[in-house]
Amino acid sequence: MKSTNNYKTAPHELRLVFDTLIADKLKNFVGREFVFNEIDKFLENKDNDSGYYIIRGKPGIGKTALMAKLVNDRGYIHYFNIASQNIRTVRQFLDNISSQLIFRYKLEFQNVPSNTSENSAFLSLCLDEAAKKRNNEKIVLVIDALDESDRSNLAPAANALFLPDSLPEGVYIIITTRPLDDIHLTVAKKETLDLDRYSDDNLKDITTYIETYTQRLHMQDRLRIINTDPKKFIEILCKKSEGNFMYLYYVLPAIEQGKFSDGTLDELPQGLEEYYNRHWRQMQQIDGKENFAKIYEPIVYTFGVVKEPVSIELIGYFTRLAERDVRNAINCWREFLDEQMINGTRRYRIYHSSFQEFLRDKTNLKEYHKIFAKKRLEDLRNLGILKEK
């Protein structure tokens, strides 16, 4: 796959978000040739003059990294749904994709109409016009995490993100999603690839990922300290990961940093959820369950419900906790958070949707939604914008 470096396009604000995401997901990327080969078979099949290609897989199997690699290497037009940053609405998608098509194919539209989000008419028009100018080039769009797109107020018969039922000749859309019973996508032509965590191809890539990590000098030092043979380490960690790349994303750095106190492979958690549970128990033990419930819980649950990266000051405002306590909690949960500099301020958000799902299982986040809604109402009243009834 040859890099085209032409994916950086309008609109500017979402392009920057996607650039950051793509760069992050490409770190330590390995393998996935078996997926790329299947995609190419679909695109090159003479019986497929257009259509959708759907890649299904559970959280942590590397779907977003896969899409980031496609965008980076092939320059495909793209859109990433990011629920944790509230980048998931129909309007955002249609504006962004339409703008990219206009920019890429020099379509004769001055701008995207204000009523774009009402239906997919303008997107379909852009696809039709782009198809006329493609010169036998295949037009490929990639859409990541369709399952995270906003489906509120979606009519029963409407597709998620108002995706068109049919595509012009030469136009293809590649989609990733969790394996849901209904992804709200009824289209004329589609093929599906299921990513199996325990397939030989996936486990081969998992093994390669671990092997690559063991070549790091600090990891080699750690393996010598715990007196572990690298081959045995790779074999055991492959089984412990249950074919999940997100597990390795968290566990390998923790091993390298000596965070597993016993220093044995038996100490490693089995699967991603158990890793989250293990960290949860450790946090309870640091200052006791009472302080955990009083300080750490409210802060981490705040991350579970907010839709945008938030600053330490804003977390303290919502939780009514001291800045010192917020900083300490963030340090404890740091490996699960993504840090960004926005207008000169450090802001944080949950790194991966699997941790948000873990938090939803731990408590009723609806209660925290109510707390934040009440807090905002109080602010509006204090500012005189909303009057008391």
C-alpha positions as a Markdown table, in Angstrom:
| # | Residue | x | y | z |
|---|---|---|---|---|
| 1 | Met | 0.0 | 0.0 | 0.0 |
| 2 | Lys | 1.6 | 3.3 | -1.1 |
| 3 | Ser | 1.1 | 6.4 | 0.9 |
| 4 | Thr | -0.7 | 9.2 | -0.9 |
| 5 | Asn | -0.6 | 11.8 | 1.9 |
| 6 | Asn | -3.7 | 13.4 | 0.5 |
| 7 | Tyr | -6.2 | 12.6 | 3.1 |
| 8 | Lys | -5.8 | 15.8 | 5.1 |
| 9 | Thr | -8.8 | 17.8 | 3.9 |
| 10 | Ala | -11.7 | 20.0 | 5.1 |
| 11 | Pro | -13.4 | 20.7 | 7.3 |
| 12 | His | -10.4 | 21.9 | 9.3 |
| 13 | Glu | -11.5 | 21.3 | 12.9 |
| 14 | Leu | -12.4 | 17.6 | 12.4 |
| 15 | Arg | -9.4 | 17.0 | 10.2 |
| 16 | Leu | -7.2 | 18.0 | 13.1 |
| 17 | Val | -9.0 | 15.6 | 15.4 |
| 18 | Phe | -8.7 | 12.8 | 12.9 |
| 19 | Asp | -5.0 | 13.5 | 12.3 |
| 20 | Thr | -4.3 | 13.1 | 16.0 |
| 21 | Leu | -6.3 | 9.9 | 16.2 |
| 22 | Ile | -4.7 | 8.4 | 13.1 |
| 23 | Ala | -1.2 | 9.2 | 14.4 |
| 24 | Asp | -2.0 | 7.6 | 17.7 |
| 25 | Lys | -3.4 | 4.4 | 16.2 |
| 26 | Leu | -0.4 | 3.9 | 13.9 |
| 27 | Lys | 2.0 | 3.6 | 16.8 |
| 28 | Asn | 3.2 | 0.0 | 17.0 |
| 29 | Phe | 0.9 | -1.0 | 14.2 |
| 30 | Val | 1.6 | -4.5 | 13.0 |
| 31 | Gly | 0.1 | -7.0 | 10.5 |
| 32 | Arg | -3.6 | -7.1 | 9.4 |
| 33 | Glu | -2.5 | -8.1 | 5.9 |
| 34 | Phe | -5.3 | -10.7 | 5.9 |
| 35 | Val | -7.8 | -8.0 | 6.3 |
| 36 | Phe | -6.3 | -5.8 | 3.6 |
| 37 | Asn | -6.3 | -8.7 | 1.3 |
| 38 | Glu | -10.0 | -9.3 | 1.8 |
| 39 | Ile | -10.7 | -5.6 | 1.3 |
| 40 | Asp | -8.8 | -5.7 | -2.0 |
| 41 | Lys | -10.6 | -8.8 | -3.1 |
| 42 | Phe | -13.9 | -7.0 | -2.6 |
| 43 | Leu | -12.7 | -3.8 | -4.4 |
| 44 | Glu | -11.2 | -5.8 | -7.3 |
| 45 | Asn | -14.1 | -8.2 | -7.8 |
| 46 | Lys | -15.6 | -7.4 | -11.2 |
| 47 | Asp | -19.0 | -8.4 | -10.0 |
| 48 | Asn | -18.9 | -5.5 | -7.4 |
| 49 | Asp | -19.2 | -2.3 | -9.3 |
| 50 | Ser | -20.1 | -0.5 | -6.0 |
| 51 | Gly | -21.2 | -1.4 | -2.5 |
| 52 | Tyr | -20.5 | -1.6 | 1.2 |
| 53 | Tyr | -17.9 | -3.7 | 3.0 |
| 54 | Ile | -18.6 | -4.2 | 6.7 |
| 55 | Ile | -15.9 | -5.2 | 9.1 |
| 56 | Arg | -17.3 | -6.5 | 12.5 |
| 57 | Gly | -15.3 | -7.1 | 15.6 |
| 58 | Lys | -15.5 | -6.8 | 19.4 |
| 59 | Pro | -13.9 | -3.7 | 21.1 |
| 60 | Gly | -10.1 | -3.9 | 21.3 |
| 61 | Ile | -9.5 | -6.1 | 18.3 |
| 62 | Gly | -8.0 | -3.1 | 16.4 |
| 63 | Lys | -10.8 | -1.9 | 14.1 |
| 64 | Thr | -9.9 | 1.8 | 14.4 |
| 65 | Ala | -6.2 | 1.1 | 14.0 |
| 66 | Leu | -7.0 | -0.8 | 10.8 |
| 67 | Met | -9.0 | 2.1 | 9.4 |
| 68 | Ala | -6.3 | 4.6 | 10.4 |
| 69 | Lys | -3.8 | 2.5 | 8.4 |
| 70 | Leu | -6.0 | 2.4 | 5.4 |
| 71 | Val | -6.4 | 6.2 | 5.5 |
| 72 | Asn | -2.7 | 6.8 | 6.1 |
| 73 | Asp | -1.5 | 4.5 | 3.4 |
| 74 | Arg | -4.2 | 4.8 | 0.7 |
| 75 | Gly | -5.6 | 8.3 | 1.3 |
| 76 | Tyr | -9.2 | 7.2 | 1.5 |
| 77 | Ile | -11.9 | 9.8 | 2.3 |
| 78 | His | -12.8 | 9.0 | 5.9 |
| 79 | Tyr | -14.8 | 9.7 | 9.0 |
| 80 | Phe | -14.2 | 8.4 | 12.6 |
| 81 | Asn | -17.1 | 8.3 | 15.0 |
| 82 | Ile | -15.6 | 9.0 | 18.5 |
| 83 | Ala | -18.3 | 8.8 | 21.1 |
| 84 | Ser | -16.1 | 9.9 | 23.9 |
| 85 | Gln | -15.6 | 13.2 | 22.1 |
| 86 | Asn | -19.2 | 13.5 | 20.9 |
| 87 | Ile | -18.0 | 13.3 | 17.3 |
| 88 | Arg | -20.9 | 11.1 | 16.1 |
| 89 | Thr | -23.8 | 13.1 | 14.8 |
| 90 | Val | -25.4 | 13.0 | 11.4 |
| 91 | Arg | -24.6 | 16.6 | 10.8 |
| 92 | Gln | -20.9 | 16.2 | 11.5 |
| 93 | Phe | -20.7 | 13.2 | 9.3 |
| 94 | Leu | -22.5 | 14.6 | 6.3 |
| 95 | Asp | -20.7 | 18.0 | 6.5 |
| 96 | Asn | -17.3 | 16.3 | 6.8 |
| 97 | Ile | -17.7 | 13.7 | 4.1 |
| 98 | Ser | -19.4 | 16.1 | 1.7 |
| 99 | Ser | -16.6 | 18.6 | 2.2 |
| 100 | Gln | -13.9 | 16.0 | 1.5 |
| 101 | Leu | -15.7 | 15.0 | -1.7 |
| 102 | Ile | -16.0 | 18.6 | -2.8 |
| 103 | Phe | -12.3 | 19.2 | -2.1 |
| 104 | Arg | -10.9 | 16.0 | -3.5 |
| 105 | Tyr | -12.9 | 16.0 | -6.8 |
| 106 | Lys | -13.2 | 19.7 | -7.2 |
| 107 | Leu | -17.0 | 19.6 | -7.3 |
| 108 | Glu | -18.8 | 22.8 | -8.3 |
| 109 | Phe | -20.4 | 23.5 | -4.9 |
| 110 | Gln | -19.5 | 26.6 | -3.0 |
| 111 | Asn | -20.3 | 25.1 | 0.4 |
| 112 | Val | -22.3 | 22.5 | 2.2 |
| 113 | Pro | -26.0 | 23.4 | 2.5 |
| 114 | Ser | -27.3 | 24.2 | 6.0 |
| 115 | Asn | -30.1 | 21.5 | 5.7 |
| 116 | Thr | -27.6 | 18.7 | 4.9 |
| 117 | Ser | -28.4 | 16.8 | 8.1 |
| 118 | Glu | -32.1 | 16.4 | 7.2 |
| 119 | Asn | -31.3 | 13.6 | 4.7 |
| 120 | Ser | -28.6 | 12.1 | 2.5 |
| 121 | Ala | -29.7 | 13.9 | -0.7 |
| 122 | Phe | -26.6 | 16.2 | -0.8 |
| 123 | Leu | -24.2 | 13.4 | 0.0 |
| 124 | Ser | -25.7 | 11.3 | -2.8 |
| 125 | Leu | -25.4 | 14.3 | -5.1 |
| 126 | Cys | -21.7 | 14.7 | -4.2 |
| 127 | Leu | -21.1 | 11.0 | -4.7 |
| 128 | Asp | -22.8 | 11.1 | -8.1 |
| 129 | Glu | -20.8 | 14.1 | -9.2 |
| 130 | Ala | -17.5 | 12.6 | -7.9 |
| 131 | Ala | -18.3 | 9.4 | -9.7 |
| 132 | Lys | -18.5 | 11.3 | -13.0 |
| 133 | Lys | -15.0 | 12.7 | -12.5 |
| 134 | Arg | -13.2 | 9.6 | -11.2 |
| 135 | Asn | -11.6 | 8.5 | -14.5 |
| 136 | Asn | -11.9 | 4.8 | -13.6 |
| 137 | Glu | -10.5 | 5.5 | -10.1 |
| 138 | Lys | -12.3 | 3.7 | -7.3 |
| 139 | Ile | -13.8 | 6.2 | -4.8 |
| 140 | Val | -13.5 | 4.6 | -1.4 |
| 141 | Leu | -14.9 | 6.1 | 1.9 |
| 142 | Val | -14.1 | 4.6 | 5.2 |
| 143 | Ile | -16.3 | 5.0 | 8.3 |
| 144 | Asp | -15.1 | 3.8 | 11.6 |
| 145 | Ala | -17.3 | 2.7 | 14.6 |
| 146 | Leu | -20.7 | 3.0 | 13.0 |
| 147 | Asp | -22.1 | 1.5 | 16.2 |
| 148 | Glu | -21.0 | 4.7 | 18.0 |
| 149 | Ser | -22.9 | 7.0 | 15.7 |
| 150 | Asp | -25.8 | 9.0 | 17.2 |
| 151 | Arg | -29.1 | 7.1 | 16.5 |
| 152 | Ser | -31.4 | 9.3 | 18.6 |
| 153 | Asn | -34.5 | 10.4 | 16.6 |
| 154 | Leu | -33.5 | 8.0 | 13.8 |
| 155 | Ala | -36.5 | 6.9 | 11.9 |
| 156 | Pro | -37.0 | 3.1 | 11.9 |
| 157 | Ala | -36.4 | 2.8 | 8.2 |
| 158 | Ala | -33.4 | 5.2 | 8.1 |
| 159 | Asn | -29.8 | 4.1 | 7.8 |
| 160 | Ala | -27.3 | 5.1 | 10.5 |
| 161 | Leu | -25.8 | 8.5 | 9.5 |
| 162 | Phe | -28.3 | 8.6 | 6.7 |
| 163 | Leu | -26.1 | 6.5 | 4.5 |
| 164 | Pro | -27.5 | 6.0 | 1.0 |
| 165 | Asp | -29.2 | 2.7 | 0.2 |
| 166 | Ser | -27.4 | 2.5 | -3.2 |
| 167 | Leu | -24.0 | 3.8 | -4.4 |
| 168 | Pro | -23.0 | 5.1 | -7.8 |
| 169 | Glu | -20.8 | 2.9 | -10.0 |
| 170 | Gly | -17.2 | 2.9 | -8.7 |
| 171 | Val | -18.1 | 4.0 | -5.2 |
| 172 | Tyr | -17.4 | 1.9 | -2.2 |
| 173 | Ile | -17.8 | 2.4 | 1.6 |
| 174 | Ile | -15.9 | 0.4 | 4.1 |
| 175 | Ile | -17.4 | 0.4 | 7.6 |
| 176 | Thr | -16.3 | -1.0 | 11.0 |
| 177 | Thr | -18.7 | -1.8 | 13.8 |
| 178 | Arg | -19.1 | -4.0 | 16.8 |
| 179 | Pro | -21.1 | -7.2 | 16.1 |
| 180 | Leu | -24.6 | -5.8 | 17.0 |
| 181 | Asp | -27.9 | -7.5 | 16.1 |
| 182 | Asp | -28.9 | -4.4 | 14.1 |
| 183 | Ile | -26.4 | -1.8 | 12.9 |
| 184 | His | -29.2 | 0.2 | 11.2 |
| 185 | Leu | -27.9 | -0.3 | 7.7 |
| 186 | Thr | -30.1 | -1.6 | 5.0 |
| 187 | Val | -28.4 | -1.3 | 1.6 |
| 188 | Ala | -28.5 | -2.9 | -1.8 |
| 189 | Lys | -25.0 | -4.4 | -1.9 |
| 190 | Lys | -22.8 | -5.4 | 1.0 |
| 191 | Glu | -20.3 | -8.0 | 2.1 |
| 192 | Thr | -19.2 | -8.6 | 5.7 |
| 193 | Leu | -15.9 | -9.7 | 7.3 |
| 194 | Asp | -16.0 | -10.9 | 10.9 |
| 195 | Leu | -12.8 | -10.5 | 12.9 |
| 196 | Asp | -12.5 | -13.5 | 15.2 |
| 197 | Arg | -10.2 | -12.9 | 18.2 |
| 198 | Tyr | -9.1 | -16.6 | 18.1 |
| 199 | Ser | -8.6 | -16.9 | 14.4 |
| 200 | Asp | -5.1 | -18.0 | 13.3 |
| 201 | Asp | -4.6 | -14.7 | 11.4 |
| 202 | Asn | -5.5 | -12.6 | 14.4 |
| 203 | Leu | -3.4 | -14.6 | 16.8 |
| 204 | Lys | -0.5 | -14.4 | 14.4 |
| 205 | Asp | -0.7 | -10.5 | 14.5 |
| 206 | Ile | -1.1 | -10.6 | 18.3 |
| 207 | Thr | 2.1 | -12.7 | 18.5 |
| 208 | Thr | 4.0 | -10.3 | 16.2 |
| 209 | Tyr | 2.8 | -7.3 | 18.3 |
| 210 | Ile | 4.2 | -8.9 | 21.5 |
| 211 | Glu | 7.4 | -10.0 | 19.8 |
| 212 | Thr | 8.0 | -6.4 | 18.6 |
| 213 | Tyr | 7.5 | -5.1 | 22.1 |
| 214 | Thr | 9.9 | -7.6 | 23.6 |
| 215 | Gln | 12.7 | -6.1 | 21.5 |
| 216 | Arg | 12.5 | -2.9 | 23.5 |
| 217 | Leu | 15.6 | -2.5 | 25.7 |
| 218 | His | 13.6 | -1.8 | 28.9 |
| 219 | Met | 11.3 | -4.8 | 28.3 |
| 220 | Gln | 14.3 | -7.0 | 27.8 |
| 221 | Asp | 15.6 | -5.8 | 31.1 |
| 222 | Arg | 12.3 | -6.5 | 32.7 |
| 223 | Leu | 12.2 | -10.0 | 31.4 |
| 224 | Arg | 15.6 | -10.7 | 32.8 |
| 225 | Ile | 14.6 | -9.3 | 36.2 |
| 226 | Ile | 11.6 | -11.7 | 36.3 |
| 227 | Asn | 13.7 | -14.5 | 34.9 |
| 228 | Thr | 11.3 | -15.2 | 32.0 |
| 229 | Asp | 12.2 | -16.7 | 28.7 |
| 230 | Pro | 10.9 | -14.4 | 25.8 |
| 231 | Lys | 9.3 | -17.3 | 23.9 |
| 232 | Lys | 7.4 | -18.4 | 26.9 |
| 233 | Phe | 6.4 | -14.9 | 27.7 |
| 234 | Ile | 5.0 | -14.4 | 24.2 |
| 235 | Glu | 3.1 | -17.7 | 24.4 |
| 236 | Ile | 1.5 | -17.0 | 27.8 |
| 237 | Leu | 0.7 | -13.3 | 27.0 |
| 238 | Cys | -0.9 | -14.3 | 23.7 |
| 239 | Lys | -3.3 | -16.6 | 25.7 |
| 240 | Lys | -3.9 | -14.0 | 28.4 |
| 241 | Ser | -4.8 | -11.4 | 25.9 |
| 242 | Glu | -7.6 | -13.5 | 24.4 |
| 243 | Gly | -6.8 | -12.0 | 21.0 |
| 244 | Asn | -7.4 | -8.4 | 22.2 |
| 245 | Phe | -4.9 | -5.7 | 21.2 |
| 246 | Met | -6.3 | -3.2 | 23.7 |
| 247 | Tyr | -5.3 | -5.7 | 26.5 |
| 248 | Leu | -1.7 | -5.6 | 25.2 |
| 249 | Tyr | -1.9 | -1.8 | 24.9 |
| 250 | Tyr | -2.4 | -1.6 | 28.6 |
| 251 | Val | -0.6 | -4.7 | 30.0 |
| 252 | Leu | 2.7 | -4.5 | 28.1 |
| 253 | Pro | 3.7 | -1.0 | 29.3 |
| 254 | Ala | 2.6 | -2.1 | 32.8 |
| 255 | Ile | 4.9 | -5.1 | 32.7 |
| 256 | Glu | 7.8 | -3.0 | 31.3 |
| 257 | Gln | 7.3 | -0.4 | 34.2 |
| 258 | Gly | 7.3 | -3.2 | 36.8 |
| 259 | Lys | 3.7 | -2.5 | 38.0 |
| 260 | Phe | 3.1 | -6.2 | 38.6 |
| 261 | Ser | 4.5 | -6.6 | 42.1 |
| 262 | Asp | 5.0 | -10.3 | 42.2 |
| 263 | Gly | 7.0 | -10.4 | 38.9 |
| 264 | Thr | 5.4 | -13.6 | 37.7 |
| 265 | Leu | 3.4 | -14.4 | 34.6 |
| 266 | Asp | 0.7 | -16.0 | 36.8 |
| 267 | Glu | 0.0 | -12.6 | 38.2 |
| 268 | Leu | -1.2 | -11.3 | 34.8 |
| 269 | Pro | -5.0 | -10.8 | 34.4 |
| 270 | Gln | -6.9 | -13.0 | 32.0 |
| 271 | Gly | -8.5 | -10.7 | 29.4 |
| 272 | Leu | -9.2 | -7.0 | 29.2 |
| 273 | Glu | -12.1 | -6.9 | 31.6 |
| 274 | Glu | -10.1 | -8.6 | 34.3 |
| 275 | Tyr | -7.3 | -6.1 | 33.8 |
| 276 | Tyr | -9.8 | -3.2 | 34.4 |
| 277 | Asn | -11.2 | -5.0 | 37.5 |
| 278 | Arg | -7.6 | -5.6 | 38.8 |
| 279 | His | -6.8 | -1.9 | 38.5 |
| 280 | Trp | -10.2 | -1.0 | 40.2 |
| 281 | Arg | -9.3 | -3.2 | 43.2 |
| 282 | Gln | -5.8 | -1.7 | 43.4 |
| 283 | Met | -7.3 | 1.8 | 43.5 |
| 284 | Gln | -9.6 | 0.8 | 46.3 |
| 285 | Gln | -6.6 | -0.5 | 48.3 |
| 286 | Ile | -4.4 | 2.6 | 47.9 |
| 287 | Asp | -6.5 | 4.9 | 50.2 |
| 288 | Gly | -9.2 | 2.5 | 51.3 |
| 289 | Lys | -12.7 | 2.0 | 50.0 |
| 290 | Glu | -14.1 | 5.1 | 51.7 |
| 291 | Asn | -11.7 | 7.5 | 50.1 |
| 292 | Phe | -12.0 | 5.6 | 46.8 |
| 293 | Ala | -15.8 | 6.1 | 46.8 |
| 294 | Lys | -15.4 | 9.7 | 47.9 |
| 295 | Ile | -12.7 | 10.9 | 45.6 |
| 296 | Tyr | -11.6 | 8.5 | 42.9 |
| 297 | Glu | -15.1 | 7.1 | 41.9 |
| 298 | Pro | -16.7 | 10.5 | 41.2 |
| 299 | Ile | -13.7 | 11.6 | 39.1 |
| 300 | Val | -13.5 | 8.5 | 36.9 |
| 301 | Tyr | -17.3 | 8.4 | 36.5 |
| 302 | Thr | -17.1 | 12.0 | 35.3 |
| 303 | Phe | -14.9 | 10.8 | 32.5 |
| 304 | Gly | -17.5 | 8.1 | 31.8 |
| 305 | Val | -20.3 | 10.6 | 31.1 |
| 306 | Val | -18.6 | 13.7 | 29.6 |
| 307 | Lys | -18.5 | 13.9 | 25.8 |
| 308 | Glu | -15.5 | 16.2 | 25.4 |
| 309 | Pro | -11.9 | 16.3 | 26.8 |
| 310 | Val | -12.1 | 18.1 | 30.1 |
| 311 | Ser | -9.6 | 20.0 | 32.2 |
| 312 | Ile | -8.7 | 19.4 | 35.8 |
| 313 | Glu | -10.4 | 22.6 | 36.8 |
| 314 | Leu | -13.7 | 21.6 | 35.1 |
| 315 | Ile | -13.6 | 18.1 | 36.8 |
| 316 | Gly | -13.1 | 19.8 | 40.2 |
| 317 | Tyr | -16.0 | 22.1 | 39.4 |
| 318 | Phe | -18.4 | 19.3 | 38.6 |
| 319 | Thr | -17.3 | 17.0 | 41.5 |
| 320 | Arg | -16.7 | 19.8 | 44.0 |
| 321 | Leu | -13.3 | 18.2 | 44.8 |
| 322 | Ala | -10.0 | 20.0 | 45.3 |
| 323 | Glu | -7.6 | 20.3 | 42.4 |
| 324 | Arg | -5.0 | 18.3 | 44.3 |
| 325 | Asp | -7.4 | 15.4 | 44.6 |
| 326 | Val | -8.3 | 15.6 | 40.9 |
| 327 | Arg | -4.7 | 15.5 | 39.9 |
| 328 | Asn | -4.0 | 12.5 | 42.1 |
| 329 | Ala | -6.9 | 10.6 | 40.7 |
| 330 | Ile | -5.9 | 11.4 | 37.1 |
| 331 | Asn | -2.4 | 10.1 | 37.8 |
| 332 | Cys | -3.9 | 6.9 | 39.1 |
| 333 | Trp | -6.1 | 6.4 | 36.1 |
| 334 | Arg | -3.6 | 7.9 | 33.6 |
| 335 | Glu | -3.1 | 4.8 | 31.5 |
| 336 | Phe | -6.8 | 4.8 | 30.6 |
| 337 | Leu | -6.9 | 8.5 | 29.6 |
| 338 | Asp | -5.8 | 10.4 | 26.5 |
| 339 | Glu | -4.2 | 13.8 | 27.1 |
| 340 | Gln | -4.7 | 16.8 | 24.7 |
| 341 | Met | -3.5 | 20.4 | 24.7 |
| 342 | Ile | -6.5 | 22.6 | 23.8 |
| 343 | Asn | -6.0 | 26.4 | 23.7 |
| 344 | Gly | -3.1 | 26.0 | 26.1 |
| 345 | Thr | -5.0 | 23.8 | 28.6 |
| 346 | Arg | -4.4 | 20.2 | 29.3 |
| 347 | Arg | -7.5 | 18.2 | 28.9 |
| 348 | Tyr | -8.3 | 14.5 | 29.4 |
| 349 | Arg | -10.8 | 11.9 | 28.1 |
| 350 | Ile | -11.2 | 8.1 | 28.3 |
| 351 | Tyr | -8.9 | 6.5 | 25.7 |
| 352 | His | -11.0 | 3.6 | 24.6 |
| 353 | Ser | -14.7 | 2.7 | 24.5 |
| 354 | Ser | -14.1 | -0.6 | 26.3 |
| 355 | Phe | -13.3 | 1.2 | 29.5 |
| 356 | Gln | -16.5 | 3.3 | 29.2 |
| 357 | Glu | -18.4 | 0.1 | 28.9 |
| 358 | Phe | -16.6 | -1.3 | 32.0 |
| 359 | Leu | -17.7 | 1.8 | 33.9 |
| 360 | Arg | -21.3 | 1.5 | 32.8 |
| 361 | Asp | -21.3 | -2.1 | 34.2 |
| 362 | Lys | -19.8 | -0.8 | 37.4 |
| 363 | Thr | -22.5 | 1.8 | 38.2 |
| 364 | Asn | -25.5 | 3.5 | 36.9 |
| 365 | Leu | -24.0 | 6.4 | 34.9 |
| 366 | Lys | -27.5 | 7.9 | 34.4 |
| 367 | Glu | -27.2 | 9.2 | 37.9 |
| 368 | Tyr | -24.1 | 11.1 | 37.0 |
| 369 | His | -25.8 | 12.5 | 33.9 |
| 370 | Lys | -28.5 | 13.8 | 36.2 |
| 371 | Ile | -25.9 | 15.4 | 38.5 |
| 372 | Phe | -24.3 | 17.2 | 35.7 |
| 373 | Ala | -27.6 | 18.3 | 34.2 |
| 374 | Lys | -28.6 | 19.7 | 37.7 |
| 375 | Lys | -25.3 | 21.5 | 38.0 |
| 376 | Arg | -25.8 | 23.2 | 34.6 |
| 377 | Leu | -29.3 | 24.3 | 35.6 |
| 378 | Glu | -27.9 | 25.8 | 38.7 |
| 379 | Asp | -25.3 | 27.7 | 36.7 |
| 380 | Leu | -28.0 | 29.1 | 34.3 |
| 381 | Arg | -30.1 | 30.3 | 37.3 |
| 382 | Asn | -27.1 | 31.9 | 38.9 |
| 383 | Leu | -26.3 | 33.7 | 35.7 |
| 384 | Gly | -29.9 | 34.9 | 35.5 |
| 385 | Ile | -30.4 | 33.1 | 32.1 |
| 386 | Leu | -32.9 | 30.7 | 33.6 |
| 387 | Lys | -35.4 | 31.9 | 36.2 |
| 388 | Glu | -36.6 | 29.9 | 39.1 |
| 389 | Lys | -40.2 | 28.5 | 38.7 |
